[in-house]
Amino acid sequence: MAIELKNLTKRSENYSKWYNELVVKADLAEQADVRGCMVIKPYGYAIWEKMQQVLDGMFKETGVQNAYFPLLIPKSFLSREAEHVEGFAKECAVVTHYRLKTNETNDGVVVDPEAKLEEELIIRPTSETIIWNTYKNWIKSYRDLPVLCNQWCNVMRWEMRTRLFLRTSEFLWQEGHTAHATREEAEERTRQMIRIYADFAEKFMAVPVVVGVKSETERFAGALDTYTIEAMMQDGKALQSGTSHFLGQNFGKAFNVQFLNKENKPEYAWATSWGVSTRLMGALIMTHSDDNGLVLPPRLAPIQVVIIPIAKTGQLAAIDEKAMQIADNLRKLGISVKYDNADNKRPGFKFADYELKGVPVRLVLGARDLENGLVEVMRRDTLEKENVSLENIEQYVKDLLDDIQQNIYNKALNYRNSHVFECNNYDEFKEKIKDGGFFLCPWDGTEETEAKIKEETQATIRCIPFDADQENLGVDMVSGKPAKFRALVARAY
């Protein structure tokens, strides 16, 4: 067994430590020497690239085009939308000078005090301001609408407590920003994008999600409505995994983005923004993985099948030929394959290493297998092995990958569903929330009740689910006042 696996903390012993170790040991990412930042390693980035590729295609099917906007935002831009600047002010990284100079002892550099910027620049925490300042030059008439732009980029938000993928000062994401002629069109786009995120999470990540609308205190700074997808991790905590915001005309007015409507009257454009980030990597890891390492859904796995030969000297040539034939045939079916015939690592090490990295299917081919027309197949999700005929191995593997994808979704869904509770009693809630889970609770809709729940239990109102029964709500479990909604309450990352 690989040395890495011997030292992997068990989930049952310390879930947080298990996660932190797994991210590093599976070669996904590591802490950078820049405080609060991370290095995403090639294997981790390959997963993110597959996510990007799929999502990018889904966006473009709805008419969205990719663009790129500046990393640096003039400070004055952030001042134009009051709620927006208040929401991000404490997280902003500020550029104050544009030049360094050699120090007096010529052994280092210092900031040149003569190079102070007239106006400070903010490293983007999000791009609404710079994009809407640009849109005012693009939008003059209703014929120019809608504008449907997305950008893949990095953002910077200072974080005091960081955790790889889940919360870092710099992270990667996509941010979509659209402009519309009517409120109805903008609201429909907002809902459309959260549905796309939910589809992606469930069909590709194999992560079941609850779709809903955020409470007023939890919504995005400057938004009129924020929709969210909430996923449950194996410790029963929620992870906000994607958001879509209806921004109304707030940014249209802040940046004077006006157009002449069909009646030839000036009107402010309606806005949306929506995004997912490398936080999805954390969701992927914490939803499916086990004490042996990663469990990756085949549709996002960089390597879907690994083939490992077991051969003595003189036997490898025949095995090589057959293994490479299988690999070529699998690739023709659109399956990514790695044939690992490196002779500097023992087969046992390779087995453990690919288990750790979550490769969905492992094929092991030895000389005796070849004689008998068989290959050993192991599926990563259940660790089950069986000997399969070489005759139809390619179709068998293709079907197996589909089965694994569905199986890990079903497993996550069953876990989630068994940890969703209706709760109308606050004392009962305070006791049960210690063990995690999603709680559907009657809520009076007030900030006071929301704040009390958070203060006393560390749980928050994650959303008002779209599919929750909103009839016969009774009274709020905290205040005793008539309930307005049935809300999803949980502790969260």
VOBALUM-361388 format. One record per residue: residue in three letters; z, y, x of N, C-alpha, C, CB in turn. Coordinates in steps of 0.1 Angstrom, whole numbers, plus 5000, padded with zeros to 4 digits. Each point is the difference from the previous one (the first is absolute). Glycine has a CB too. Layout:
BEGIN
ALAZYXZYXZYXZYX/...
//
This chain:
BEGIN
MET500049885009500050124991500050125009501249884981/ALA498150235014499950125008501450075001497650034993/ILE502650035019501350065002500350114990499849955024/GLU499150124971500250104990500749954988497950125009/LEU501749774986500549944988501549965001497749934994/LYS502750025018501349965001501050114998499249845016/ASN500450294986500950114999499850084987500050015025/LEU499249954966499750084988501249984990497549975003/THR503250144994501150004991499549954986501150195012/LYS499849734982499749954986500150114990500749775006/ARG498550234984500150104989501350004993497649974997/SER503049915001501349984993501150065008499149804989/GLU500850215024501050055009500050155001499949795013/ASN498950274989499950145001498650044997501950015017/TYR497850034971498650024996499450125007500549914978/SER500250195024499550125008499749965014501350154985/LYS499649785022499749965014498849905001502550035004/TRP497449884986498949914999498750085000501449834988/TYR498550275003498850084999499750075013500550034976/ASN500550045030499750085012499649915011501750164993/GLU498949725009499649905010498649954998502449945003/LEU497350034984498749944997498850095003501149874982/VAL499150265015498950095003499750005015500750144980/VAL500349865028499850005015499549865005501850185002/LYS498849724994499749865005498649954995502549955001/ALA497150104987498749964995498950095006501049914979/ASP499350185030499150085007499350104991499649825016/LEU501150234974499450104991500250145005500549854981/ALA500750185024500350145004501250005009499050104978/GLU501250025028501250025008500450145000499449815015/GLN501850224989500550145000499350075012502249934991/ALA497450205006499350085010501150075008497950034986/ASP501750035025500950085008500250144994499349875021/VAL499950164969500250124992500949974989497750095006/ARG503449984993501149974990499450004986501750105015/GLY498649794978499649994986498649954998501650184995/CYS497649795016498749964998499849865005499250235004/MET499649714992499849865003498649985007501549934981/VAL498449965026498749955005499649894991500550075024/ILE498449944969499549894992499149925009500150134978/LYS500349745025499349925009498749944994502249945011/PRO496950004997498749964995500149914988499150025023/TYR501849884977500149914989500550074987500549815016/GLY500450284986500550074988498950104995502349985009/TYR497050085000498950094996498949934994500650155018/ALA499149724986499049924993500349984985499549895022/ILE501750094975500449994986499850134993501749825006/TRP498750295000499850134994498550034998502250085011/GLU497049884998498650024999499449934988499850035025/LYS500749854973499549924988500450074987500149795014/MET501150264986500550084988499150124998502449925004/GLN497450155007499150124999498649974995501250095019/GLN498249804986498749964996499949974985499749905023/VAL501350034972500049964986500250134991500849775006/LEU500250304998500350124992498950105000502449975005/ASP497050055007498950105001498849964991500750045024/GLY499049834975499049964991500450024985499349835017/MET501950154980500550024986499950154996501549805002/PHE498950285008499950154997498550044998502150045014/LYS497049914995498650054999499349954987500049995025/GLU500549894970499449964987500350104989500349765008/THR500750324994500350104989499450145003502149874995/GLY497150145016499350125003500750085011499250004977/VAL501949955029500750085010499249995013502249954989/GLN497850165018499450015014501150045010497850074990/ASN502049885022500950035011499650135007500449755003/ALA500750325001499850125007501150015010498950124981/TYR501249995027501150025009500450145001499249815014/PHE502150224985500550145000501050015012499750024975/PRO500550115029500850025012501449945000498750215003/LEU501749755009501449965002501050114999499149825015/LEU500550304989500950125001499850094988500049995025/ILE501150054969499950084988500850135002499849794985/PRO499550325013500750135001501350004992497850125005/LYS503349935000501350014993499850074986501249995022/SER498050114978499950084988499449924988499750205014/PHE499549704989499549914990501149934992497949975014/LEU503149984994501049934993500950094992500049845019/SER499950294983500950094992499450034986500750105022/ARG498149864976499350044988500449934987498150065014/GLU502349814988500549924988501449975002497749904997/ALA503250174996501450005002500749875000500050224990/GLU499749695000500649874999499649915012500150024975/HIS498650005029499449925010500750035013497849994988/VAL502450135016500650045013501449965000498450195002/GLU502349824987501449964999500249855002500450194985/GLY498649745010500149855001499849955015499249994977/PHE500150095031499649955013500650085011497949924991/ALA502850195006500450105011500949935010499950184983/LYS501049735014500949955009499449885009501850064984/GLU497049905012499349895008498950055009500649864981/CYS499150275019498950055007500250015016499450134979/ALA499549835028500050025014499150135002500349755006/VAL500250345002499450135002499550035014501650084982/VAL497149965018499450045013500250155002498349814999/THR502350235012500350155001499250065012502349964991/HIS497349965019499350055011498749925003502150075010/TYR496949994997498849945002499749975015499250114979/ARG501849905029499749985014501349965008498150164999/LEU501749765011501149975010499750075013500549784989/LYS500450225020499850055014500949925009499350234992/THR500349775021500849945010501350075002497949925012/ASN503250004990501350075002500150065014501049834983/GLU500150235019500250085012500149915012501250174987/THR499249715012500149915011498849915002502550004997/ASN496550024994498749935001500149854999499250185014/ASP501849774979500249864998500049964985501349995022/GLY498250104970500049974985499450114993502049865002/VAL498050134985499550114991501050054990497749905003/VAL502150234993500850064990499150074990501950035017/VAL498750004972499250084990499850145005500949864981/ASP497950195019499750145004500450094989498149925014/PRO503050174989500550094990498950104996502349975009/GLU496750054999498950104997499049944990500350105022/ALA499949774975499049934992500549974986499049905020/LYS501850194974500649984987498950024989502350075009/LEU497649844982499050024989500450114991499549765001/GLU499550324994500350114990500649944987498250145010/GLU501249744986500649934989500249865004498850154983/GLU502449805014500349865003499149904992502450065005/LEU497349835001499249894993500949884998497950085011/ILE501949864977500749884996499249885002501350144983/ILE499249765023499349875001500149944986500649965025/ARG498350004969499949974986501149904996497550055000/PRO503349984990500949904993499249944989502150135007/THR496949944988499149964989499050125000501749854986/SER497150135007498950105003499650084988499349845017/GLU501550164972499650084988499650145003501549864987/THR499350205022499850155002498750035008502550035000/ILE497349895011498850035008498749964992501349965021/ILE498849934971498949964992499750094989500549775006/TRP500550284987499750094989499550145005501749884986/ASN498850165026499450125006498649985003502250065010/THR497349824993498649975003499249994987500749885021/TYR499950064969499349984987499650144993501349784997/LYS499550325006499650134994498650055005502450064998/ASN497149895013498750035005498949914994501150095021/TRP499449794974499049904995499850014985500749865019/ILE500350204974500049994985499850144995501549805000/LYS497350224993499750134993499749984986499250095022/SER500349794974499549984987500449864995498050155004/TYR502149824983500349874995499049905005501050104980/ARG497849955024499049905006500449955014498250124987/ASP502749955019500549955013501149894999499550235009/LEU500949754979501249904997499549874994501550204997/PRO499249695005501249995008499750005015501149884980/VAL499950155028500049985014501049885003499450245006/LEU500049654999500849885002500149975015499349914977/CYS501750135030500149985015501249915003498850225004/ASN501049715007501149925005500050015016500049844980/GLN501150165026500049995015501049905005499350245001/TRP500349695009500849905007500550085013498849794991/CYS502550225010500650085011501449975003498550184993/ASN502149895016501549995002500750134995499549865021/VAL501750124976500950124995501349995008498950014977/MET501850105023501350015007501050064991498850045021/ARG502349884978501250054992501249955008498849994977/TRP502050115028501249965008500949914992499850225013/GLU500649674993500949904995501249985009498149894987/MET503150115008501149985008500349855002501050224992/ARG498849704997500249865001498749934998502450024992/THR497149915018498649954999500149845001499150215011/ARG499849734983499949865000498549975000502249964988/LEU497349965021498649975003499349984986500549915023/PHE498450164975499150004988500750064988499049795009/LEU502350184989500650054987500350155000501049784997/ARG499450275015500450145001499950055014501549984980/THR497450085024499950065013499550144999499449785010/SER500950305001499650144999498550024999502150055014/GLU497249884994498550004999499649874993499750165020/PHE499449854971499549874994498550034996502349934992/LEU497049955005498650014996500049984985499249915022/TRP499850164972499849984986498650054996502550034996/GLN497249954991498950074994500650104990498349815004/GLU501050314994500450094990498850054993502050075013/GLY497949904974498950044992500450134993499249774996/HIS499850325003500250134994498850044991501450085019/THR498849934968498950024991500250134992499649754999/ALA499250314998500050124991499249984988500350145021/HIS500149904968499449974987499950134991500949765001/ALA498250234989499750114991501050004989497649995006/THR503049894990500950004989501349925003498050014985/ARG503050025008501349945001499849854997501250214994/GLU498149754996499849864996499349925011499950074976/GLU499149995030499349935011500949985012497950104992/ALA502950005011501049985012501049904997499650245006/GLU501049764981501049904997499449865000501250184986/GLU497649805009499449875000499849955015498950054978/ARG500750045031499849975014501349955006498150165002/THR503049914995501349975005500449864995500750245000/ARG499149734988500349864995499149905006500850104978/GLN497949935023499049915006500449965014498250104986/MET502349995022500349975014501349915001498950225007/ILE502149804984501249925001499649854995501550204996/ARG497549794995499649874996499249935012499850084976/ILE499550005032499349945011501049955011498150164996/TYR503049925006501149965009500649874995500450245007/ALA499949754980500649884994499149885002501250144984/ASP497549885014499049895001500049955015498650094981/PHE501450015028500049965014501249935004498650205005/ALA502649854991501249935003500149864995501150225000/GLU498449764988500249864994498849915005501250104980/LYS497649955020498949915003499849975015498950084979/PHE501450025030499849985014501349985008498050144997/MET503149945000501249985006500949894995499950245005/ALA499749714982500749904993501450054997498749825011/VAL501550314987501350064997500050054985500350075025/PRO500549874967500150054986500750145000500049764991/VAL499550335000500650135000500350044985498850065022/VAL502150034977500350074987499350145001502249874996/VAL497050164994499350135000500850094990497749895006/GLY502550234998500750094991499950155004501649814994/VAL499250274999500050155003501450035006498250054982/LYS501850045028501250045006500850104991499049965023/SER502350044980500850104993499750145006501949834995/GLU498550274999499850145005500550025014500050084976/THR501249875027500650025013499449915011502150064988/GLU497249845008499449915010498550025002501749834993/ARG497750264999498650025001499650095012499849984975/PHE499050015029499550075012500250154999498349815003/ALA502050255008500250155000498750074996501849985018/GLY498350104971498850074995499249934989499950105023/ALA500649784974499249924990500650024986499449835017/LEU499850154972500550004987500349864996498650204994/ASP500749705011500449864998499649925012499650024976/THR501349885027499749915011500149864995500950165017/TYR498049764985500049864996500349925013498350044981/THR502349845017500449925012499849864997501650175006/ILE498249755005500149854999501349975008497449964998/GLU503449964996501349955007500049855002501250204989/ALA499049765023500049865003501449965004497750015008/MET502749864989501349955003499949915013500650004975/MET500350045034500149925013500949884998499650215013/GLN500449704996500849884999501550025000498249885011/ASP502350244992501450034999500350074987500150025025/GLY498949994966500350064987499950154999501449814996/LYS498250255016499850155000498650034996501850025018/ALA498050104977498750054996499450075012500750034976/LEU497949965025499350085010498950074993500549845018/GLN499550304982499050084994498749975009501650184990/SER497449775004498849955008498750084998501149784998/GLY499050324993498850094998500350104989498449815008/THR501150314994500250104989498750084997502450025008/SER497550034980498950084996500650114992498449804999/HIS501150335004500750124995499050084992501550005019/PHE498950044969499350104992500650145004499549834980/LEU499750255026500550135005499850124991499649915023/GLY499750064965499750114991499150115007502249964989/GLN498150165008499350115006500850075011498750034979/ASN502449915025500950075010499350045013501849864990/PHE497450045016499350045012498850084998500949795010/GLY498450194978498950094997500450144999499049814987/LYS502250225007500550134999500550055014500649964976/ALA500149965031500650045013498950045010501949854996/PHE496950095003498950025010498850074993500849815014/ASN499450234974499050084992498749925000501050215007/VAL499149664989498849924998499550014986500849845018/GLN498350254980499550034986498649964999501650194997/PHE498049774991498649974997499650064986500149795015/LEU498650234984499550044987499849884991498950215010/ASN501749784979499949884991498750014992502549974999/LYS497349934992498750004992499950124991500149765001/GLU501050314996499950124992499950125009501449894982/ASN498450095031499850115010501350085001497550014995/LYS503649935003501350065002500749945012500250054975/PRO500550045033500749955012501249914996499350205013/GLU500949694994501149914998500549945013499149954977/TYR502150025024500549935012499849855000501850185002/ALA497849775009499849855001501349924998498050055016/TRP501849834979501149914998500049905012499950024975/ALA501349945029500149925013500749874998500050225012/THR499649694997500849875002500149985015499249904978/SER501850025026500149945013500649874999500250235011/TRP499549684999500549864999499949945014499249984976/GLY501749935027500049945013500949875002499750235008/VAL499849695001500849895005500150015015499449854980/SER501650095026500250015015500249875006500950234997/THR499449785017500349885007501349934995498850105020/ARG501949974971501249944993499649874993501050234997/LEU497749764999499549874994500249895010498350134986/MET501649895027500349895009501449954998498450105017/GLY502649994981501349954998500149924987500850205012/ALA498549854978500049924987499549865002499750224987/LEU499249775020499449875003500949915007497850115001/ILE502949945009500949925008501249954991499350125021/MET501349984973501349974993499849924987500950205010/THR497949804984499849934988499849855002499050204990/HIS500349765021499549875002500649925011498050084990/SER502549995021500349925012501349924999498850185013/ASP501349734997501249914999500649995014498949874981/ASP502050035020500849995013499149955012502149964986/ASN496750005011499149965011499150115004500149774991/GLY499950345002499250125003499250054989499849915022/LEU499150154981499150064990499449894991499550195015/VAL500349854972499149934991499050104995501849834993/LEU497050165011499050104996499149954989500050095023/PRO499649994967499049964990498749995007501350124982/PRO498049775015498749985007499050125000500349764995/ARG499750314994499050114998500350125010499749934976/LEU501550075030500350115009500349955014500950134981/ALA499149745021500349945013498950025010501449834989/PRO498950235023499050025010499349875005501250205007/ILE499749704994499549865003500349914988500350035025/GLN498849934968500349914988500249865003498750164986/VAL500649795025500149865004500050005015498749924980/VAL502350005025500049985015499849855002501650195004/ILE497549785006499849865003500549975014497950004986/ILE503049905015500649975013499749855004501950164995/PRO497549825017499749875004501249935007497650075003/ILE502549804996501049935008499249895007501950044983/ALA498049975030499149915008500549985014498150084986/LYS501749805019500249975014498850045008501649814994/THR498550195019498950045008498849904997501650095018/GLY497249974981498949924997499649984985500549885021/GLN500550164970499849994986499650134994501649814999/LEU498650305008499850134994498650034996502050075014/ALA497049894994498650044997499649964986499549975024/ALA500849914972499649954986500850084990499549775009/ILE501850254993500850084990499550145000502049865004/ASP497750205007499450145001498850014991500950035023/GLU498249884978498750004993500350004985498849885019/LYS502150024977500249994985500850124995500049755002/ALA501050305006500850114995499150134999502049905011/MET497150124998499250125000498949994988500350035025/GLN499349854972499149984989500850044987498749815012/ILE502550144986500850034989500250154999501249785001/ALA499250285010500250155000498850074996501649975018/ASP497250004987498750064996499849994985499149965023/ASN501149924972499849984986500950084991499249775005/LEU502150244999500950084993499750155000501849835006/ARG497750215006499650145001498850034990500850015024/LYS498349904975498950014990500550024986498549875015/LEU502750084982500650024987500850134999500149744997/GLY499950345013500750125000501549995004498450084983/ILE501949815024501449975004500250045015500249824982/SER500950255021500250035014500849895007500150254994/VAL499449715017500549885007500250035015498849854984/LYS502350095021500250005014500249865005501150224999/TYR498049745011500249875007500750025013497949924989/ASP503450045011500850025012500149885008501450164987/ASN497649835023500049895010500550045013498149904988/ALA502750215013500650055012500949895006499950244992/ASP499949735021500849895006501250055007497949885003/ASN502550244996501250055006501350004991498550145014/LYS501349814973501149994991500049874993499950254996/ARG501349695003500149874994499750014985501749935017/PRO497849964976499750004986501350044992498349835003/GLY502850125001501350044992500250155000501049785006/PHE498850285005500250155001499050074991500849985024/LYS497949974976499050064991500449984986498249955017/PHE502249934979500449984986501150114995499549755003/ALA501550265005501150094997499550155000501749845010/ASP497450194999499650145001499150044988500049985025/TYR499149934971499250034988500849994987498049915013/GLU503050014987500950014988500750135000500349755001/LEU500250305010500750125001499150124996501349915019/LYS497450084984499050104996499449994987499550025024/GLY500949874968499649994986498649964998501750174996/VAL497749765013498649964998500049894989499450045024/PRO499849994965500149924988499849855001499350204989/VAL499749765020499649865001499849965015498950014977/ARG501749885026499949955014499349864999502150135008/LEU496949855000499349885002500349945014498250074984/VAL502349815017500349935012499049885002502550084999/LEU496849925012499049905002500249935013498350134987/GLY501949745012500249925012498949895002502550044998/ALA497549895013499049905002500049894990500250055024/ARG501049904972500149904990499650054986501949905013/ASP498450224984499650064988498450004999502150154999/LEU497349895012498650005001499449874997500150195017/GLU500549704989499549874998500149954986500749955023/ASN500450104970500249964986499450094990502149905008/GLY497250214997499450094991501050094992498149844999/LEU503050195007501150074994500450125007500849794990/VAL499950315004500650115006501350034993497750105007/GLU503349935001501350044994500050154995501249835015/VAL499150194973500050134994501450044996497749974991/MET502850155014501350054995499850134994501249885018/ARG499550144970499950134993501350075003498649914982/ARG501350225022501250085005501050034988498550105018/ASP501049914970500950044989501149904997498150134991/THR501549745010500949894997500449915012499150004977/LEU500250025034500149925012499649864998501850155007/GLU497549824982499649864997498849965009500950024976/LYS499149865028498949955008499349884993501150075021/GLU497649924981499349874996498849985008500950034976/ASN498749855025498749965007498950014990501349855016/VAL497650224988498950024991498749965007501250194989/SER497949755003498749965006499250115006500049824983/LEU499550165028499250105007498750034992500949935022/GLU498749984969498750014994499950124991499949765000/ASN501150284993500050124991501050105004499149864981/ILE501350155031501150085004499850154997500549835018/GLU498350214984499850154997500350044986498250005018/GLN501349924972500250034986501549984997497649944994/TYR503049965012501449984998500850125004499749755003/VAL500050305009500850115005499750134992499949905023/LYS498950124972499750124992500949994987497650015009/ASP502449874985500849994987501550015003498249854991/LEU502250105021501450015004500550145001499849785011/LEU499350304996500450155001500250074987498650005021/ASP500549964969500250064987501349954994497550014997/ASP502849875005501249944994501350075006498849784996/ILE501150245018501150075006500250144995499649865021/GLN499350214978500150144995500750004986497950065012/GLN501749854979500650004987501449955000497849954991/ASN502549955018501349945001501150115004498949775005/ILE500750315006501050095004500250114990499449955024/TYR499650094969500150104989501049944989497750095005/ASN502049784991500949944990501449995004498049874992/LYS502250105021501449995005500750135000499349825015/ALA500050294989500650135000500250054985498850065022/LEU500349914969500150044986501249934994497550034998/ASN502749845004501149924995501350065005498649794998/TYR501450245015501350065006500350134993499549895022/ARG499450204977500250134993500549984986498250105015/ASN501149824977500449984986501449954998497649964995/SER502849955014501449954999501150095004499049785004/HIS500550345001501050105005499850134992500149895023/VAL499350114965499950114991501049984989497550045006/PHE503450064992501049984989500050124991501449875016/GLU498850114971500350114991501550025001498149944984/CYS502350195016501550035002500350124992500049895023/ASN501050104968500450124992501450045003498449924982/ASN502350015027501450035003500150045014500849834983/TYR499850295019500050065014500949925009499650224990/ASP501649735005500949935009499349875004502050094988/GLU497349845003499349885004498950035010500449914977/PHE498950215021498950045009500650025014498850114981/LYS502349965020500650035013500449875008500950224990/GLU499549685002500349885007498849925004502049994986/LYS497050005005498849925003499150065010500149924977/ILE499850225024499150065009500349975015499750194983/LYS501549775019500449965014499249895006502350074995/ASP497249844996499249895004498550034999501849854992/GLY497850275005498650044999499449964987499949975024/GLY498850074975499349974988499550124993501349804997/PHE497850194993499550114992500749994986497749995012/PHE502850134984500850014988499350094990502149965013/LEU497649994975499450094990501250054991497849865000/CYS502450275001501250064994499650124991501349935020/PRO499450094969499850124992500550125007500249864979/TRP498950255021500350125007499850124991499349895022/ASP501750204979499950124992499050115005502349954993/GLY497150025018499050095006500550125007498749934982/THR502750085021500650125006500149975015501250064979/GLU498750055029500250005014501549965003498250175004/GLU502749874988501549985002500249845000500650224989/THR498949715001500249865000499349935012500150014975/GLU498750045028499349945012500850025013497850054988/ALA502750075013500850035013501349925000499150235000/LYS501549754989501349925000499749855004500950154982/ILE498049805012499649865004499849995015499049964977/LYS500350135029499750005014501250025008497850104995/GLU503149995001501250025008501049885000499750254995/GLU500449694993501049894999499549865004501050144982/THR497749855018499449865002499049995011500549954977/GLN499050175028498950005010498749954994501649975018/ALA498450014969498749974993499450124994500949774994/THR497750235004499350114995499149954988500150125023/ILE499549984969499149974990498649995006501450124982/ARG498049765020498849985007498850064991501049805012/CYS499050174975499050054992500349964985498349985019/ILE500950084972500049954986498849914999501250214991/PRO498949665009498949915000499050024988501549845013/PHE497250154990499050014989500249894990498450105016/ASP502049784989500149894990501349974995498149905012/ALA502950194990501449974995500050034985501050065023/ASP499849874970500250024986500850134998499949754995/GLN499550354999500750134998500550024986498650095018/GLU501549804974500650004987501449964999497749954991/ASN503150114999501449964998500850005013499249864981/LEU500850265025500650015013501650015000497950115007/GLY502649934982501550024999500550125008500149754997/VAL501050235011500550115007500049985015501550044980/ASP498550075027500149995015501249935004498750225002/MET501249695008501149925004501150085008498449805001/VAL501250325004500950085008500650114991498749965020/SER500550124973500550114992500449974986498650145014/GLY500849754981500349974985499150084991502349945006/LYS496950154999499150084992498849924996500750215011/PRO498549834978498849924996499149995012500350084976/ALA499249805026499049985011498650054996501449805008/LYS497950255002498650044998499049905006500850245000/PHE499649695010499149915007500849875004498650195008/ARG500649704994500549895007499550015014500249854979/ALA500750175031499550035013500349885009500450254997/LEU498849745014500349905010500950065011497749894996/VAL503450055006501050045009500249905011501250144982/ALA498949905031500149905011500450085012498349854990/ARG502350085020500250055013498649985007502549945001/ALA497250165008498750005006500050045015499150064977/TYR499849905029499850045014499550145000499549765007/
//
